[in-house]
Amino acid sequence: MTLTDGVRFTGSAARTLAGAVLANAAGARRRSPIDAAVTAYDPLDAATAAQPHAAYRRLHGGPRVQYNPKRRVFVLSRLDDVRAAARDDANLSSAEGPMLTRIRTPILVSLDGEQHARQRRQVLPAFTKAALDSWRPIIDRLAAETVNEVLANPGCDVVQRLAIPMPVRLIAQLLGVPGTDVEDFRRWSEAAVQITDLDLTARGARKLAGSLRGSWAMHRYFTRQFAVGGLKGSDTILGRLLAENAAGSLPDRELFYFAMLLLLAGNETTTNLLGGMFDTLATHPEQYDLLRANPDLVPMAVEELLRYLSPAQNVYRTALSDYRVGDTTIPARARIMLSIGAANRDPLAFDEPDAFRADRNPSQHMTFGFGAHLCIGAQLTRMEAQAVLRELVARVLRISVVGAPRWSTNSLLRGPTRLAVRLTPA
């Protein structure tokens, strides 16, 4: 890593932040007539973010489109409306990022059109069925090891013992990070994903600074790895991408963006799902007993957990032109929140939406998005959750929560941040 590299990375980060400030200031200045019911629902309120389901029920009791004037955002909460918006790339843009704060980054989730399609084609070789099947033994081994950790430490925090380390260790292996560097990698990745909770306040500036430090450390680390040349021809995910894309034509910066995408889209979401799984199964022992009696239900139960927990709670789009939903017109350039968490609890789509039923088949859930932006790492997350759940139903009689769980206040990504559990061996 040279001084020039550091200046380039810092300059790029500064331009991104400056662009965010200008874009959000421009959005604040626009005043278009509001053709929507006003709601007090505030996705950035910490208490609401931690426990959003009562707010979702209120949204479902109101019109299809609602507007929060404090955040200047239109909210869609119905499954059909969220699904239609997620696939309408012609009228709704992802370019200003998946968060409420408008911020442009060169990562797949923040690209539109041909640029998005090109980068998606480049990374698809990493997620073929053959590639996923080759990682299954690694996933199964990590699931067994981390469940062992929790079994051996009754009353431990399952977030720290299993939900965080399992996806981090998996992604580290897939990216070719050696075991000696995994703890550094974990620390950098936890800092880097703070960008998902960005807002243009003093608190947001501190989070952004921490996120940039984590991203800078990872950028420096991977640049060194790329320079060594060991990735080319390796069986890592980056090695396969190099081999599949014109004999190594992917530039270093795009390989780094892909590594960041894995962290943002695959690491945090899986952590939230795994942590939430333990809380849900402890709270619904009769459903856990059903799974123990019928292990073939594990894949279906994971889909129900994805719906019930919604580890990714929402995503944002920008209207390229006036966008109509029912009788409401959302003006051009407005920010629109696609509430995945609310859509997954839509009473018009799901019978008893607030109930967890392990044998439900919620195939239409929106946890991984829909359309061109369907989450590219969805199968990887499913495989990890299924592996852990198979270990539990085979080896654990009962899951008990010790004390009160603590849930994240990140408005985008929801899961327990502390969850002490005790596993009763079968």
C-alpha positions as CSV (number, residue, x, y, z in Angstrom):
1,M,0.0,0.0,0.0
2,T,1.6,3.2,-1.2
3,L,1.0,6.8,-0.1
4,T,-0.6,7.4,-3.5
5,D,-3.1,4.5,-2.8
6,G,-3.9,6.1,0.5
7,V,-4.5,9.5,-1.0
8,R,-6.7,8.0,-3.7
9,F,-8.8,6.0,-1.2
10,T,-9.2,9.0,1.2
11,G,-10.1,11.3,-1.8
12,S,-12.7,8.8,-3.0
13,A,-14.2,8.6,0.5
14,A,-14.3,12.4,0.8
15,R,-16.0,12.8,-2.6
16,T,-18.6,10.2,-1.6
17,L,-19.3,12.0,1.7
18,A,-19.4,15.4,0.0
19,G,-21.7,14.0,-2.7
20,A,-24.0,12.6,0.1
21,V,-24.2,16.0,1.8
22,L,-25.0,17.8,-1.5
23,A,-27.6,15.2,-2.6
24,N,-29.4,15.2,0.7
25,A,-29.3,19.0,0.9
26,A,-30.8,19.2,-2.6
27,G,-33.5,16.7,-1.5
28,A,-34.3,18.8,1.5
29,R,-34.8,21.9,-0.6
30,R,-37.3,20.3,-2.9
31,R,-40.9,21.0,-2.0
32,S,-43.5,19.1,-4.0
33,P,-47.2,18.8,-3.1
34,I,-47.6,15.7,-0.9
35,D,-50.3,13.4,-2.2
36,A,-50.2,10.9,0.7
37,A,-51.4,10.4,4.2
38,V,-49.0,11.6,6.8
39,T,-47.6,9.1,9.3
40,A,-45.7,9.4,12.6
41,Y,-43.9,6.2,11.8
42,D,-40.2,7.0,12.0
43,P,-37.8,4.2,10.7
44,L,-34.8,6.0,12.3
45,D,-36.3,6.1,15.8
46,A,-34.1,3.7,17.9
47,A,-37.0,2.2,19.9
48,T,-39.0,1.6,16.7
49,A,-36.0,0.1,14.9
50,A,-35.4,-2.4,17.8
51,Q,-39.1,-3.4,18.0
52,P,-40.9,-2.4,14.9
53,H,-43.9,-4.7,14.7
54,A,-46.5,-2.6,16.4
55,A,-45.6,0.2,14.0
56,Y,-46.0,-2.2,11.1
57,R,-49.5,-3.1,12.3
58,R,-50.4,0.7,12.3
59,L,-49.0,1.1,8.8
60,H,-51.1,-1.8,7.6
61,G,-54.2,-0.2,9.1
62,G,-53.6,2.9,7.0
63,P,-53.4,3.7,3.3
64,R,-51.0,1.9,0.8
65,V,-48.7,5.0,0.7
66,Q,-47.8,7.1,3.8
67,Y,-45.4,10.0,4.2
68,N,-43.1,10.9,7.1
69,P,-42.4,14.7,6.8
70,K,-39.6,14.6,9.4
71,R,-37.6,12.2,7.3
72,R,-39.1,13.3,3.9
73,V,-39.7,9.7,2.9
74,F,-42.7,7.9,1.4
75,V,-43.3,4.4,3.0
76,L,-44.6,1.3,1.2
77,S,-45.7,-1.4,3.6
78,R,-47.9,-3.8,1.5
79,L,-46.2,-6.9,0.0
80,D,-47.6,-6.4,-3.5
81,D,-46.5,-2.7,-3.5
82,V,-43.1,-3.5,-2.2
83,R,-42.6,-6.3,-4.7
84,A,-43.8,-4.1,-7.6
85,A,-41.4,-1.3,-6.5
86,A,-38.5,-3.7,-6.1
87,R,-38.7,-4.8,-9.7
88,D,-39.5,-1.4,-11.3
89,D,-35.9,-0.4,-12.2
90,A,-37.2,1.8,-15.0
91,N,-38.9,4.2,-12.6
92,L,-37.1,3.7,-9.3
93,S,-33.3,4.1,-9.0
94,S,-30.9,2.3,-6.6
95,A,-28.1,4.7,-7.4
96,E,-28.4,6.8,-4.2
97,G,-27.9,3.7,-2.1
98,P,-30.1,1.4,0.0
99,M,-30.2,3.8,3.1
100,L,-32.4,6.8,3.7
101,T,-29.3,9.1,3.4
102,R,-28.5,9.5,-0.2
103,I,-25.0,8.2,-0.8
104,R,-23.5,6.9,-4.1
105,T,-21.1,4.0,-3.9
106,P,-19.7,1.7,-6.7
107,I,-21.1,-1.5,-4.9
108,L,-23.6,-3.7,-6.7
109,V,-26.6,-2.8,-4.4
110,S,-26.1,0.9,-5.5
111,L,-26.0,0.5,-9.2
112,D,-28.6,0.8,-12.0
113,G,-29.0,-0.4,-15.5
114,E,-26.2,-1.8,-17.6
115,Q,-23.6,-1.0,-14.9
116,H,-25.5,-3.1,-12.4
117,A,-26.0,-5.9,-15.0
118,R,-22.3,-5.9,-15.9
119,Q,-21.0,-6.1,-12.4
120,R,-23.6,-8.8,-11.5
121,R,-22.5,-10.9,-14.5
122,Q,-18.9,-10.6,-13.3
123,V,-19.7,-11.9,-9.8
124,L,-22.2,-14.6,-10.7
125,P,-19.4,-17.3,-11.2
126,A,-18.9,-17.1,-7.4
127,F,-22.5,-18.2,-6.8
128,T,-23.1,-21.1,-9.2
129,K,-24.5,-24.3,-7.9
130,A,-21.1,-26.0,-8.2
131,A,-19.5,-23.2,-6.2
132,L,-22.1,-23.3,-3.5
133,D,-21.9,-27.1,-3.3
134,S,-18.1,-26.9,-2.9
135,W,-18.5,-24.7,0.2
136,R,-21.1,-26.9,1.9
137,P,-18.5,-28.9,3.8
138,I,-17.0,-25.7,5.2
139,I,-20.4,-24.4,6.2
140,D,-21.3,-27.7,7.9
141,R,-18.0,-27.8,9.8
142,L,-18.4,-24.2,11.0
143,A,-22.0,-24.9,12.1
144,A,-20.8,-27.9,14.2
145,E,-17.9,-26.0,15.7
146,T,-19.9,-23.0,16.7
147,V,-22.9,-25.0,18.1
148,N,-20.2,-26.9,20.1
149,E,-19.0,-23.6,21.5
150,V,-22.5,-22.6,22.7
151,L,-23.2,-26.1,24.2
152,A,-19.9,-26.0,26.1
153,N,-20.7,-22.5,27.5
154,P,-24.2,-22.5,29.1
155,G,-25.5,-18.9,29.5
156,C,-23.0,-17.5,26.9
157,D,-23.9,-14.7,24.4
158,V,-24.9,-16.7,21.3
159,V,-24.3,-13.5,19.2
160,Q,-20.6,-13.4,20.1
161,R,-20.1,-17.2,20.2
162,L,-22.0,-18.2,17.0
163,A,-24.0,-15.5,15.1
164,I,-21.1,-13.2,14.4
165,P,-18.1,-15.6,14.1
166,M,-19.8,-18.2,11.8
167,P,-20.5,-15.9,8.8
168,V,-17.3,-13.9,9.4
169,R,-15.1,-17.1,9.4
170,L,-16.9,-18.4,6.3
171,I,-16.5,-15.2,4.3
172,A,-12.8,-15.0,5.5
173,Q,-12.2,-18.5,4.1
174,L,-14.1,-17.7,0.9
175,L,-12.0,-14.6,0.4
176,G,-8.7,-16.4,1.2
177,V,-8.1,-14.6,4.6
178,P,-5.8,-16.9,6.6
179,G,-6.8,-18.0,10.1
180,T,-4.2,-15.8,11.7
181,D,-5.8,-12.7,10.2
182,V,-9.5,-13.6,11.0
183,E,-9.7,-11.5,14.2
184,D,-8.4,-8.4,12.4
185,F,-10.8,-9.1,9.6
186,R,-13.7,-9.4,12.0
187,R,-12.8,-6.1,13.7
188,W,-12.5,-4.3,10.3
189,S,-15.7,-5.8,8.9
190,E,-17.7,-4.8,12.1
191,A,-16.5,-1.2,11.7
192,A,-17.1,-1.1,7.9
193,V,-20.7,-2.2,8.1
194,Q,-21.5,0.8,10.3
195,I,-22.1,2.7,7.0
196,T,-25.5,1.0,6.9
197,D,-26.6,3.2,9.9
198,L,-25.4,6.4,8.4
199,D,-27.2,9.7,9.0
200,L,-25.9,13.3,8.5
201,T,-25.6,14.2,12.2
202,A,-22.7,14.3,14.7
203,R,-23.5,10.7,15.7
204,G,-23.6,9.8,12.0
205,A,-20.3,11.5,11.3
206,R,-18.6,9.4,14.1
207,K,-20.1,6.2,12.7
208,L,-18.9,7.2,9.2
209,A,-15.4,7.8,10.5
210,G,-15.3,4.4,12.1
211,S,-16.7,2.8,8.9
212,L,-14.1,4.5,6.8
213,R,-11.3,3.4,9.1
214,G,-12.5,-0.2,8.8
215,S,-12.9,0.0,5.0
216,W,-9.5,1.6,4.7
217,A,-7.8,-1.2,6.8
218,M,-9.6,-3.8,4.6
219,H,-8.6,-2.0,1.4
220,R,-5.0,-1.9,2.5
221,Y,-5.1,-5.6,3.5
222,F,-6.6,-6.8,0.2
223,T,-4.4,-4.6,-1.9
224,R,-1.4,-6.3,-0.3
225,Q,-3.0,-9.7,-1.0
226,F,-3.7,-8.8,-4.6
227,A,-0.1,-7.6,-5.1
228,V,1.3,-10.9,-3.8
229,G,-0.5,-12.6,-6.7
230,G,-1.5,-15.6,-4.7
231,L,-5.2,-15.2,-5.5
232,K,-4.8,-16.0,-9.2
233,G,-5.5,-19.8,-9.7
234,S,-6.5,-20.2,-6.0
235,D,-9.8,-21.9,-5.0
236,T,-11.0,-18.8,-3.1
237,I,-14.0,-16.9,-4.3
238,L,-11.8,-14.1,-5.6
239,G,-9.5,-16.6,-7.4
240,R,-12.6,-18.0,-9.1
241,L,-13.8,-14.6,-10.2
242,L,-10.3,-13.8,-11.6
243,A,-10.3,-17.1,-13.5
244,E,-13.9,-16.6,-14.9
245,N,-13.5,-13.0,-16.0
246,A,-11.2,-12.9,-19.0
247,A,-8.2,-14.5,-17.4
248,G,-7.9,-12.0,-14.6
249,S,-9.2,-8.9,-16.2
250,L,-11.1,-7.7,-13.1
251,P,-9.2,-4.7,-11.6
252,D,-8.2,-4.7,-8.0
253,R,-10.8,-2.0,-7.0
254,E,-13.7,-4.2,-8.3
255,L,-12.4,-7.2,-6.4
256,F,-12.3,-5.0,-3.3
257,Y,-15.9,-3.8,-3.9
258,F,-17.0,-7.4,-4.2
259,A,-15.3,-8.2,-0.9
260,M,-17.2,-5.3,0.7
261,L,-20.5,-6.4,-0.9
262,L,-20.0,-9.9,0.7
263,L,-19.6,-8.1,4.1
264,L,-22.5,-5.8,3.7
265,A,-25.0,-8.2,2.1
266,G,-23.9,-11.6,3.4
267,N,-22.2,-11.1,6.8
268,E,-24.5,-8.8,8.8
269,T,-27.7,-10.3,7.4
270,T,-26.7,-13.8,8.3
271,T,-25.6,-12.7,11.7
272,N,-29.0,-11.2,12.3
273,L,-30.8,-14.3,11.1
274,L,-28.8,-16.7,13.2
275,G,-29.2,-14.6,16.4
276,G,-32.9,-14.1,15.8
277,M,-33.3,-17.9,15.1
278,F,-32.1,-18.7,18.7
279,D,-34.5,-16.1,20.2
280,T,-37.4,-17.3,18.1
281,L,-36.9,-21.0,18.8
282,A,-36.6,-20.4,22.5
283,T,-39.8,-18.3,22.5
284,H,-41.7,-20.9,20.5
285,P,-40.7,-24.3,22.1
286,E,-43.7,-26.1,20.5
287,Q,-42.4,-25.1,17.0
288,Y,-38.9,-26.3,17.9
289,D,-40.4,-29.6,19.0
290,L,-42.1,-29.9,15.6
291,L,-38.7,-29.4,13.9
292,R,-37.0,-32.0,16.1
293,A,-39.8,-34.5,15.2
294,N,-39.6,-33.5,11.5
295,P,-36.1,-32.5,10.5
296,D,-37.1,-32.4,6.9
297,L,-38.9,-29.2,7.7
298,V,-35.6,-27.4,8.3
299,P,-35.4,-25.6,4.8
300,M,-39.1,-24.5,5.1
301,A,-38.5,-23.3,8.7
302,V,-35.5,-21.2,7.6
303,E,-37.8,-19.5,5.0
304,E,-40.3,-18.8,7.8
305,L,-37.5,-17.4,9.9
306,L,-36.4,-15.1,7.1
307,R,-40.0,-13.9,6.8
308,Y,-40.7,-13.6,10.5
309,L,-37.4,-11.9,11.4
310,S,-36.6,-9.9,8.3
311,P,-32.9,-9.4,9.1
312,A,-32.9,-6.8,6.3
313,Q,-35.8,-4.5,7.4
314,N,-36.0,-2.1,4.5
315,V,-34.3,-0.6,1.4
316,Y,-34.7,2.7,-0.3
317,R,-35.2,3.9,-3.9
318,T,-35.4,7.3,-5.6
319,A,-38.3,8.0,-8.0
320,L,-36.9,8.9,-11.4
321,S,-40.3,10.4,-12.4
322,D,-43.7,10.7,-10.7
323,Y,-44.5,7.2,-9.4
324,R,-48.0,6.2,-8.9
325,V,-49.2,3.6,-6.3
326,G,-53.0,3.2,-6.2
327,D,-54.5,6.7,-5.9
328,T,-51.3,8.3,-4.7
329,T,-48.6,10.0,-6.8
330,I,-45.1,10.1,-5.3
331,P,-43.2,13.0,-6.9
332,A,-40.0,12.6,-8.9
333,R,-36.7,12.7,-6.9
334,A,-38.6,11.6,-3.7
335,R,-37.1,8.9,-1.5
336,I,-39.2,5.8,-1.1
337,M,-38.8,3.3,1.6
338,L,-39.6,-0.3,0.6
339,S,-40.4,-1.8,4.1
340,I,-39.4,-5.4,3.8
341,G,-40.2,-6.0,7.5
342,A,-43.7,-4.7,7.1
343,A,-44.3,-6.5,3.8
344,N,-43.3,-9.8,5.4
345,R,-45.9,-9.2,8.0
346,D,-48.7,-8.1,5.6
347,P,-52.0,-9.6,6.8
348,L,-53.3,-9.5,3.2
349,A,-50.5,-11.9,2.2
350,F,-49.9,-14.0,5.3
351,D,-52.4,-15.7,7.6
352,E,-51.6,-14.7,11.2
353,P,-48.5,-12.8,10.1
354,D,-47.2,-12.2,13.6
355,A,-47.1,-15.9,14.3
356,F,-44.0,-18.1,13.8
357,R,-45.0,-21.4,12.2
358,A,-42.2,-23.7,11.3
359,D,-44.2,-25.6,8.7
360,R,-45.5,-22.5,6.9
361,N,-44.2,-22.1,3.3
362,P,-43.8,-18.3,2.9
363,S,-42.4,-18.5,-0.6
364,Q,-43.4,-14.9,-1.5
365,H,-41.4,-13.2,1.4
366,M,-39.3,-10.2,0.4
367,T,-36.3,-10.7,2.6
368,F,-33.9,-11.1,-0.3
369,G,-35.6,-8.5,-2.5
370,F,-37.0,-9.1,-5.9
371,G,-36.2,-8.5,-9.6
372,A,-32.8,-7.5,-10.9
373,H,-31.6,-6.6,-7.4
374,L,-32.5,-10.0,-5.8
375,C,-29.7,-10.6,-3.3
376,I,-26.9,-12.5,-5.0
377,G,-25.8,-14.2,-1.7
378,A,-29.3,-15.4,-0.7
379,Q,-28.4,-19.1,-1.1
380,L,-25.3,-18.7,1.0
381,T,-27.3,-17.3,3.9
382,R,-29.9,-20.1,3.5
383,M,-27.1,-22.7,3.6
384,E,-25.6,-21.3,6.8
385,A,-28.9,-21.0,8.6
386,Q,-30.0,-24.5,7.6
387,A,-26.6,-26.0,8.7
388,V,-27.0,-24.4,12.2
389,L,-30.6,-25.5,12.5
390,R,-29.8,-29.1,11.5
391,E,-27.1,-29.2,14.2
392,L,-29.6,-27.8,16.8
393,V,-32.5,-30.2,16.1
394,A,-30.1,-33.2,16.1
395,R,-28.2,-32.3,19.3
396,V,-30.3,-29.9,21.4
397,L,-33.4,-30.7,23.4
398,R,-34.3,-27.2,24.4
399,I,-33.1,-23.6,23.8
400,S,-33.6,-21.2,26.7
401,V,-32.9,-17.5,26.8
402,V,-31.1,-16.2,29.9
403,G,-32.1,-12.6,30.8
404,A,-33.4,-10.0,28.5
405,P,-32.2,-9.9,24.9
406,R,-30.9,-6.6,23.4
407,W,-31.8,-5.8,19.8
408,S,-30.1,-3.5,17.4
409,T,-31.3,0.0,16.7
410,N,-30.0,0.0,13.1
411,S,-33.0,1.0,11.0
412,L,-31.8,-1.1,8.0
413,L,-30.5,-4.3,9.6
414,R,-32.3,-5.9,12.6
415,G,-31.1,-8.6,15.0
416,P,-30.1,-9.3,18.6
417,T,-26.9,-7.6,19.6
418,R,-26.8,-9.6,22.9
419,L,-28.6,-12.9,23.5
420,A,-27.5,-15.2,26.4
421,V,-28.8,-18.7,25.9
422,R,-28.5,-22.1,27.5
423,L,-28.8,-25.3,25.3
424,T,-30.1,-28.5,26.9
425,P,-28.3,-31.4,25.1
426,A,-30.6,-34.0,23.6
